[in-house]
């Protein structure tokens, strides 16, 4: 069976994202995989700052759970190519 090395969590960092965040954290810690937390935000810089803090909070929770985690907040529309 192939080993899962990286889990990508795309999140809006909203209450509706909580269950997916919890699952990703648990899986990364249990499987010993790396968790990459990604959030895309468009709008005012204050929105990006708030989202960046929320992503960092998820990363810190993952690290406390024993996962190797990093985060990325991307500016722009989620559908941009």
Buried (B, 14 or more C-beta within 10 A) or exposed (E): EEEEEEBEBBBBBEEEBEEEBEEBBEBBBEBEBBBBBBBBBEEEEEEBEBBBEBBBBBBEBBBEBEBBBEBEBBBEEEEEE
